[in-house]
Structure formats: structure tokens, C-alpha cells
């Protein structure tokens, strides 16, 4: 993929980009890509694929840490040296 560098961006614009990224629970770089994709590919049939991280970030914040705690005795040791 190509890289894009944007220089001399106003601090207020950078701040808004960070706020928008936080609101969408993604990195500033992912937010920047999404804005470009939405602006330049609007109305086109094929949407860009979402990275695995994007799917994870879209998952609802549900449950508690205890829901994902390890059950003692349910795990077995693995020998990774072989």
C-alpha cells in the first residue's frame, strides 16, 4: 500500500481528528483512512475491506473481566521447546 504524508495541518484540525478517532474507537491513522475512503469512494459499489482490528473495535463493550477469567485446572501445560 502507498503511504500518504500530510504536512502543515492546523492544530485545531488535528485535535478534531483525534476527537473523532476517539469517538469511533480507532486510531488517528485509521480515522484518517476512513475519512479519505468515505470522501473519495462515496457511492462506489465496492467498499474497502475492514482490517481484523476494525472488526474487534466494532465489538460492543459487554461483560466483565470475570467473564473472561481463566478457569483453574482447565488449562494444560504445553512444551514449546520441541
Secondary structure, 3 states (H helix, E strand, C coil): CCCCCCCCCCHHHHHHHHHHHHHCCCCHHHHHHHHHHHHHCCCCCCCCCCCHHHHHHHCCCCCCHHHHCCCCCCCCCCCCCC
